[in-house]
Amino acid sequence: MYMIATLMYMRCMRWIRHNSSVRRSLTAAPAQPRMISMTPDSLSETLADFLAGSRAAVVVEDGAVAFDLADAKYSISGEYNKCLVHLWSNERNVVRRVLDAETKGATLRLQVQRMGQSRPTRLDICRDRDRRSPMARRAARVAYEPRLRRALERNFPGWTVVRLTTGMDLERSFGPAYLRGWMRQGQRALAIVGVNDEETQATVDGALTCGILWLEACRLAEQERHAVEGLVLVVPKGAAALTKQRMAHLDPAAAKWHLNEFNQREDALIRLEIGDLGNLATRLVRAVDEDQALARFAASIERIRGILPQAEVLVLSPADISFRCCGLEFAQARMAHDPRNFQAGEEIVFGVGAEERVLDERNEGDFADLVRLAAAVRHKDGPKNHPLWRMHPERWLEAIAGNNVAALDGRLRTECVYRQLPAFSAADRAMIDVLAMTLGNRLAVIELKADEDTHLPLQGVDYWARVEWHRSREEFAKFGYFPGREIAPEKPLLMLVAPALHVHPATDTILRYLSPEIEWELLGIDERWREGLKVVFRKRAKDVKNQVVHRRSA
C-alpha cells in the first residue's frame, strides 16, 4: 500500500509541471539568498518553491501583515509572459504582477506591480512571523525591562519591583518573549508579566496563559514568605482586545487581575477595566440552508464522488462547499463570475494547503491523481511518514468528532451539530470546532486539539464567551440555528478534547483559575483516535474547584 501511495504521489506532482506552471515539493527546503532573473518561468518557480515550504508564512505589504497563509489562499500563474500571484482571504483579495524576486534568509522579497499602476512596490513573504533578527529581539527585550520597571513603580506607589527576567524556563513553558517578575508591599505580592510592543500579536495573545502559570509559580515559591494576591499583566497599547475578553472570564476570587496597556513611546501605563463586556463586538453569521446548497452544487458533488465515493461534503456558505478526505480539504466548489461576460457559474478549485488551482480539462487527470492519492494515504492505516497523512490532524479529529459527538458524551444530540462555525469578535475571526446541543437542549462548545497546547483552555474560553453572548440575546434561533429546538436558558457547556497523552501538564493549573460561571469538562481520548473515539478520562470543574486557595480582596 505504501509503494502504491508513493507512486501515486509522484504522479500527482505532474500537475505542477504542465505549460509554464511551477515545480515545487511539499517539503521544500528554505532557499539560499540569490537573485532571480526576471523571466516569468523562473519567477513562478521561485515563488512556488518558497511558498511550498511556508505553510504558516505571512505576507507583508506596505509594512503591515496583509495575509496569513495559515488561513489565506494563493494561486500562481506564469502564462501570457507574466508571473501573477493571486492572494485572498475572507477579508481581502489582491492580484500582483511579480517583476523580480530575491530570497534573503527566511524572507522572499518580491518587486510587484499593482493592477493599473506603473510604479513597482515591494511585497515580502516571511516564513517567520517575527521578522526581526535574534539580536534585534534580544535588544528590544533588554531595553523593555527598565522602562517597564519605572512605569510600574510610578503606577503602583508603595510597591517595590523585586526582580524582572526574560530567562528561558522550558520546564514551566516560559519563553524569553515574556518579561516576568513580581513586586511586594510588606507581606503582600503581585506577579508581573509584560510583553513589549515589538512582539507579534500571537505572542501578545498568549501572555495570559503565561501570566496564570507565572502567578501559580510565584505562589508556590513565595508561599512561606508572601501572599501573592494576583497578576499584573502588561501588553502593548492597542493590543489588549482578546486578552481583556479572556481575563473577564477568570475567577475574581482566585486572584486580583490587573490588565494594563503600556505606551512605550510615552512610558505611560494605562489600567484597563476587565469586568465590563457591554461593548463586546461579536457577530453571528446566518445558518446555511444545507439542502439548497447541496442541490445547487449537485453536479460538482457527482463529479467528485465519481472519483472518490466516500468524499466528505461540508457546506461552508450558500455559494461554497468543501470536499474533504478525513478532514483534509482537497477541493472546493463555488459560484464564480466569468470575467468575460460577468455571468455567475460553478467552478471547482483544488489543491492541498494554501495553494489552489481552477479545475479544467487540461488538469483533470492531475486532479484525479491528487484525489486518489489522498484516499490512498489519508486513512487510519496510511503511511504515517507521508506529508498528506500528517497534515491538519485537528481537522481529522474534528471530522471524526463532528460525525460522532455521542462517542464523546452520551448527552449530546447527533442531529444538532455545526462544524467550523465562524466566530467573529473585535479581536479576531476564528472557527469554533464543533457546536452541539445536549439532550436537554443546552448548547455545548467543543474545542479540539490533536497535539499538546498550553492555550487550549483559554482558546476554549474565547469560543464559549462568544456563544454565550449570542445565546443570551436569543440570536441562534433568529439566525436559523437548531431549527425546531428551543435552546435551554443555561449557559453553554465547554468541552475541551485532546489525546490523553497530549494534554499539556499546565492545563489543570489554568482550568482552576477559570470563572465558576464556565462549566467545563476536559476529555482525554485514546491516542488511537483515528481508529475511533474513546474517552479514557474525564475531568469536570466541580472535581477541582477546591484545588485553588481563594484569596479575596481585603
C-alpha positions in Angstrom: 0.0 0.0 0.0 2.8 2.4 0.8 4.5 1.7 -2.5 1.3 2.4 -4.3 0.7 5.6 -2.4 4.2 6.8 -3.1 3.9 6.1 -6.9 0.5 7.9 -6.9 2.1 10.8 -5.1 4.9 11.1 -7.7 2.3 11.0 -10.5 0.2 13.7 -8.7 3.1 16.1 -8.8 2.9 16.3 -12.6 0.1 18.8 -12.3 2.6 21.5 -11.3 4.8 21.0 -14.4 2.4 21.5 -17.4 2.7 24.6 -19.6 4.6 27.3 -17.8 3.5 26.0 -14.4 5.8 25.7 -11.4 7.8 22.9 -9.9 7.7 22.5 -6.1 7.7 20.0 -3.3 5.6 19.6 -0.2 8.7 19.5 1.8 10.8 22.2 0.0 13.8 23.4 1.9 14.4 27.1 2.6 16.1 28.7 -0.4 19.5 30.3 -0.1 19.9 34.0 -0.8 20.1 34.6 -4.5 18.9 37.0 -7.2 16.4 35.6 -9.7 16.4 36.6 -13.4 13.3 38.5 -14.5 11.6 35.8 -16.6 8.0 34.7 -15.8 9.0 31.0 -15.6 11.9 31.5 -13.1 9.8 33.9 -11.0 6.9 31.5 -10.9 9.2 28.6 -10.0 10.9 30.6 -7.2 7.7 31.8 -5.8 6.1 28.4 -5.8 9.1 26.7 -4.2 9.3 29.2 -1.4 5.5 29.1 -0.7 5.5 25.3 -0.7 7.7 25.3 2.4 6.0 28.2 4.0 2.6 26.9 5.2 2.4 29.4 8.1 4.1 32.4 6.5 2.8 35.9 6.5 2.6 38.3 3.5 3.7 41.8 4.3 2.8 44.8 2.1 3.3 48.5 2.9 4.8 47.5 6.3 1.8 45.6 7.5 0.7 41.9 7.5 -1.8 41.6 4.6 -2.3 37.9 4.6 -1.6 35.0 7.0 -1.1 31.8 4.9 -2.4 29.7 7.7 -5.8 31.0 6.8 -5.5 32.6 3.4 -5.2 31.0 -0.1 -3.0 31.7 -3.1 -2.5 30.8 -6.8 0.4 31.4 -9.2 0.1 31.9 -12.9 3.1 32.0 -15.3 1.1 32.3 -18.5 0.9 35.0 -21.2 4.5 36.0 -20.4 3.6 37.3 -16.9 4.1 36.0 -13.4 0.9 36.8 -11.4 0.3 35.9 -7.8 -3.3 36.0 -6.5 -3.8 36.1 -2.7 -7.2 36.1 -1.0 -8.9 35.5 2.4 -12.2 36.3 3.9 -11.2 40.0 4.3 -9.1 40.8 1.2 -8.5 39.8 -2.4 -5.5 41.0 -4.4 -3.6 40.3 -7.6 0.0 41.4 -8.1 2.3 41.0 -11.1 5.7 39.8 -9.9 8.7 41.6 -11.6 11.6 40.4 -9.6 12.4 38.2 -6.6 15.2 37.8 -4.0 15.4 35.3 -1.2 17.0 36.6 1.9 17.1 34.1 4.8 13.5 33.2 5.7 12.1 36.0 3.6 11.2 36.2 -0.1 11.3 39.8 -1.3 9.2 40.5 -4.3 9.1 43.5 -6.6 5.5 43.7 -7.7 3.2 45.8 -9.7 -0.4 46.5 -8.8 -3.1 46.3 -11.4 -3.5 49.7 -13.2 -0.3 51.2 -11.7 3.1 51.5 -13.3 5.2 52.1 -10.2 6.6 48.9 -8.6 6.1 48.3 -4.9 7.6 45.7 -2.5 5.9 42.6 -1.1 7.6 40.3 1.5 6.7 36.7 2.2 8.1 35.8 5.6 8.3 32.3 7.0 9.0 33.6 10.5 6.1 35.7 11.8 8.6 37.6 13.9 10.7 39.2 11.2 13.4 40.6 13.5 16.8 39.1 13.8 17.6 37.2 17.0 19.9 40.1 18.0 17.1 42.7 17.5 14.7 40.6 19.5 17.2 40.4 22.4 17.9 44.1 22.3 14.2 45.0 22.3 13.6 42.8 25.3 16.6 44.1 27.3 15.5 47.7 26.6 11.9 47.0 27.7 12.8 45.8 31.2 14.0 49.1 32.8 11.2 51.1 31.1 8.5 48.8 32.5 10.1 48.7 35.9 10.0 52.5 36.1 6.4 52.6 34.9 5.3 50.0 37.4 6.9 51.8 40.3 5.2 55.1 39.3 1.8 53.5 38.9 1.9 51.2 42.0 3.2 53.6 44.7 4.4 51.8 47.8 5.2 48.7 45.9 8.8 47.5 45.2 9.6 45.6 42.0 11.8 42.8 43.3 13.0 41.3 40.0 12.3 41.0 36.3 13.6 38.4 34.0 13.2 37.0 30.4 15.2 33.8 31.2 14.1 30.7 29.4 12.3 28.1 31.6 11.2 25.3 29.3 10.1 23.1 32.2 7.3 25.5 33.1 6.7 26.8 29.5 8.2 30.2 30.0 10.0 31.8 27.0 12.1 34.9 26.5 9.3 36.9 24.9 7.6 37.3 28.2 9.2 39.6 30.9 8.4 38.0 34.3 8.8 39.1 37.8 7.0 40.2 41.0 6.7 43.1 43.3 5.9 43.4 47.0 4.5 45.6 49.7 5.1 44.2 53.1 3.8 40.6 53.1 1.7 41.3 50.0 3.0 40.5 46.5 1.8 40.6 42.9 3.1 38.6 40.0 4.1 40.5 36.8 4.2 39.5 33.1 4.9 42.0 30.4 5.2 41.9 26.5 7.0 44.6 24.6 5.4 46.3 21.6 7.7 44.6 19.0 6.4 41.1 19.7 3.9 39.5 17.4 0.2 39.7 18.1 0.1 35.9 18.6 2.8 36.3 21.4 0.7 39.1 23.0 -2.4 36.9 22.9 -0.5 34.1 24.6 0.5 36.4 27.5 -2.4 35.5 29.8 -1.6 31.8 29.6 2.0 32.6 30.7 0.6 35.0 33.3 -1.6 32.4 35.0 1.3 29.9 35.1 3.7 32.5 36.4 1.2 33.5 39.1 1.0 29.9 40.2 4.8 29.5 40.2 5.2 32.7 42.3 2.6 31.5 44.8 4.4 28.2 45.2 7.8 29.8 45.5 6.7 32.5 48.0 4.0 30.7 50.0 6.1 30.8 53.2 7.0 34.5 52.9 4.4 36.4 50.9 0.8 36.2 49.9 0.9 36.6 46.1 -2.5 38.2 45.6 -2.8 38.4 41.9 -1.3 39.2 38.5 -0.3 42.4 36.8 -0.4 41.8 33.0 1.1 44.4 30.7 0.6 44.4 26.9 1.3 46.9 24.2 -1.0 49.8 23.5 -4.0 48.8 21.3 -3.2 45.0 21.6 -5.4 44.1 24.6 -8.8 43.2 23.0 -8.5 39.4 23.1 -6.7 39.4 26.5 -9.3 41.6 28.0 -12.1 39.3 26.8 -10.3 36.3 28.2 -9.5 37.9 31.6 -13.1 38.8 32.1 -13.9 35.1 32.4 -11.3 34.3 35.1 -12.3 33.7 38.7 -12.1 37.1 40.6 -12.0 35.1 43.9 -8.9 33.2 42.8 -6.7 36.3 42.3 -6.7 40.0 41.7 -6.4 40.5 37.9 -4.8 43.7 36.7 -4.6 44.4 32.9 -2.6 47.3 31.6 -1.6 48.7 28.3 1.9 50.2 28.0 2.6 53.0 25.6 6.4 52.6 25.3 6.8 55.9 23.3 5.4 57.9 26.2 6.3 55.5 29.0 2.6 55.6 30.0 0.9 52.7 31.8 -2.9 52.6 31.3 -5.1 50.5 33.6 -8.0 48.7 31.8 -11.3 47.7 33.3 -11.9 44.0 32.6 -15.3 43.3 34.1 -17.4 45.2 31.5 -18.1 43.3 28.3 -21.0 45.6 27.3 -19.2 46.6 24.1 -18.1 43.1 23.1 -18.1 43.3 19.3 -19.1 39.8 18.0 -21.5 38.8 15.3 -23.1 35.6 14.1 -23.4 34.6 10.5 -26.8 33.2 9.3 -27.1 29.5 9.2 -26.8 28.0 5.7 -29.7 26.0 4.2 -27.6 22.9 3.5 -30.2 21.2 1.3 -30.3 24.2 -1.0 -26.5 24.4 -1.2 -26.2 20.7 -1.9 -28.8 20.9 -4.6 -27.0 23.9 -6.2 -23.7 22.0 -6.4 -25.2 18.6 -7.3 -23.2 18.4 -10.5 -19.9 19.1 -8.7 -20.7 16.6 -6.0 -21.5 13.9 -8.5 -18.3 14.7 -10.4 -16.0 14.4 -7.4 -17.8 11.4 -5.8 -17.3 9.7 -9.2 -13.6 9.7 -8.3 -13.9 9.4 -4.5 -17.3 8.0 -3.4 -16.5 8.5 0.3 -15.6 12.2 -0.1 -17.0 14.2 2.7 -19.0 17.3 1.6 -19.1 20.2 4.1 -21.3 23.3 3.3 -19.3 26.5 4.0 -21.7 29.0 2.7 -24.6 29.2 0.2 -22.0 29.7 -2.6 -19.2 27.5 -1.4 -18.8 23.8 -0.4 -15.7 21.9 0.6 -14.7 18.4 -0.3 -12.6 16.6 2.3 -11.0 13.2 3.0 -10.6 12.6 6.7 -10.6 16.3 7.3 -8.1 17.1 4.6 -9.7 19.6 2.1 -8.6 18.8 -1.4 -11.2 20.8 -3.4 -14.0 23.4 -3.2 -16.9 24.0 -5.5 -18.1 27.7 -5.5 -20.0 30.2 -7.5 -17.7 32.4 -9.6 -18.2 35.2 -12.2 -16.8 34.8 -15.7 -14.7 38.0 -16.3 -15.7 37.9 -20.0 -19.4 38.3 -19.5 -19.9 38.7 -15.7 -22.2 35.7 -15.6 -22.2 33.6 -12.5 -21.1 30.0 -12.9 -20.0 27.0 -10.9 -16.3 26.2 -10.7 -14.1 23.7 -8.8 -10.7 24.6 -7.3 -8.3 22.1 -6.0 -5.1 21.7 -4.0 -3.9 20.9 -0.5 -2.6 23.6 1.8 -2.8 27.3 0.8 -2.4 26.8 -3.0 -5.4 26.4 -5.2 -5.9 25.9 -9.0 -9.1 26.0 -11.1 -10.1 22.6 -12.4 -10.3 22.5 -16.2 -9.9 19.9 -19.0 -6.1 20.4 -19.0 -5.6 19.3 -15.4 -8.5 17.0 -14.8 -6.2 13.9 -14.8 -3.8 15.5 -12.4 -6.8 16.4 -10.1 -7.9 12.7 -10.2 -4.4 11.6 -9.2 -4.4 14.0 -6.2 -7.8 12.8 -5.0 -6.8 9.1 -5.3 -3.5 9.8 -3.6 -5.4 11.5 -0.7 -7.7 8.4 -0.4 -4.7 6.0 -0.5 -2.8 7.9 2.2 -5.5 9.6 4.4 -6.8 6.7 6.5 -6.0 5.1 9.9 -3.6 2.6 8.4 -2.0 5.0 5.9 1.8 5.7 5.8 2.4 7.8 8.9 5.5 9.5 7.4 3.7 10.8 4.4 3.1 14.5 4.3 -0.6 14.1 3.4 -1.2 11.8 6.4 0.4 14.2 8.8 -1.3 17.4 7.5 -4.1 19.0 9.6 -4.5 16.4 12.4 -7.0 18.7 14.2 -9.3 18.8 11.1 -9.1 15.0 11.0 -10.1 14.8 14.7 -12.8 17.4 14.1 -14.3 15.3 11.2 -14.4 12.2 13.5 -15.8 14.0 16.5 -18.3 16.0 14.5 -19.7 12.9 12.9 -19.9 11.1 16.2 -20.3 13.5 19.1 -22.2 10.9 21.1 -18.8 9.0 21.5 -17.5 12.0 23.4 -20.6 12.3 25.6 -23.9 10.4 25.5 -25.7 13.6 26.4 -25.1 15.2 23.0 -27.6 15.1 20.2 -26.2 13.7 17.0 -28.6 15.6 14.8 -27.7 19.1 16.1 -24.1 19.6 15.2 -22.3 22.5 13.5 -18.7 22.2 12.4 -16.3 25.0 11.7 -18.8 27.7 12.7 -17.4 31.2 12.1 -16.9 33.1 15.3 -16.3 36.8 14.9 -15.2 39.3 17.5 -13.4 42.6 17.8 -10.2 40.7 18.3 -10.2 38.2 15.5 -12.1 35.8 13.2 -11.8 32.2 14.1 -13.8 28.9 13.7 -15.5 27.0 16.5 -14.5 23.4 16.0 -17.9 21.9 17.0 -21.0 23.5 18.3 -23.5 20.9 19.6 -26.6 20.6 21.8 -27.3 18.2 24.7 -30.5 16.1 25.0 -31.7 18.8 27.4 -31.2 21.5 24.6 -28.2 23.1 26.3 -25.5 24.4 24.0 -22.1 22.6 24.1 -18.9 24.3 22.7 -16.3 21.6 21.8 -12.7 22.7 21.3 -10.3 20.1 19.9 -6.6 19.7 19.9 -4.7 16.9 18.4 -1.3 17.9 19.9 -0.1 19.4 23.1 -1.1 23.0 23.5 -0.9 25.2 26.6 -3.5 27.6 25.1 -6.3 25.0 24.9 -8.3 26.2 28.0 -8.2 29.9 27.1 -9.0 29.3 23.4 -12.0 27.3 24.6 -13.0 30.3 26.7 -12.9 32.6 23.7 -15.5 30.5 21.9 -17.5 29.8 25.0 -17.8 33.6 25.6 -19.0 34.3 22.0 -21.5 31.5 22.1 -22.8 32.7 25.5 -23.1 36.3 24.2 -25.3 35.2 21.3 -27.3 32.7 23.4 -28.2 35.3 26.0 -29.6 37.5 23.2 -31.5 34.6 21.6 -29.7 35.1 18.3 -29.1 31.5 17.4 -32.8 31.0 16.7 -33.0 34.3 14.8 -30.2 33.3 12.6 -31.6 29.8 11.8 -29.6 27.6 14.1 -31.0 24.5 15.8 -34.4 24.7 13.9 -37.3 23.2 15.9 -35.4 23.3 19.1 -35.8 25.7 22.0 -32.4 26.4 23.4 -32.2 25.9 27.1 -31.5 29.0 29.3 -28.4 27.6 30.9 -25.0 28.9 29.9 -23.1 26.7 27.4 -21.1 23.7 28.4 -17.4 23.9 27.5 -15.8 20.6 26.4 -12.0 20.5 25.8 -10.9 17.4 23.9 -7.3 16.2 23.3 -5.5 12.8 23.2 -4.8 11.8 26.8 -1.0 11.7 26.5 -1.1 15.1 24.7 -2.9 17.1 27.3 -0.3 19.7 28.4 0.7 19.4 32.1 -0.2 23.1 32.6 -3.8 22.6 31.5 -5.1 21.7 35.0 -3.5 24.8 36.5 -5.1 27.2 34.0 -8.5 25.5 34.4 -8.5 26.0 38.1 -8.4 29.8 37.5 -11.5 29.9 35.2 -14.6 31.7 36.4 -17.2 29.4 38.1 -19.7 30.6 35.5 -18.0 28.3 33.0 -18.9 24.7 33.4 -16.1 22.9 31.7 -15.1 19.3 31.1 -11.7 18.1 30.0 -11.8 14.9 27.9 -8.7 12.8 27.3 -9.3 10.5 24.4 -7.4 7.3 23.3 -4.3 8.1 21.4 -5.6 5.9 18.5 -8.4 8.2 17.9 -8.1 7.8 14.1 -9.4 4.2 14.7 -12.4 5.5 16.7 -13.2 7.9 19.5 -12.9 6.6 23.0 -12.8 8.8 26.2 -10.2 7.4 28.6 -10.6 10.1 31.3 -12.9 13.0 32.1 -12.3 15.9 34.5 -15.1 18.4 35.5 -14.9 21.8 37.0 -16.6 20.6 40.2 -13.9 18.0 40.6 -11.1 20.6 41.0 -13.0 23.5 42.5 -11.3 23.1 45.9 -7.7 22.9 44.5 -7.3 26.7 44.4 -6.9 28.7 47.6 -9.1 31.7 47.0 -7.5 35.0 48.2 -10.3 37.6 48.4 -9.5 41.3 48.4 -9.1 42.9 51.8 
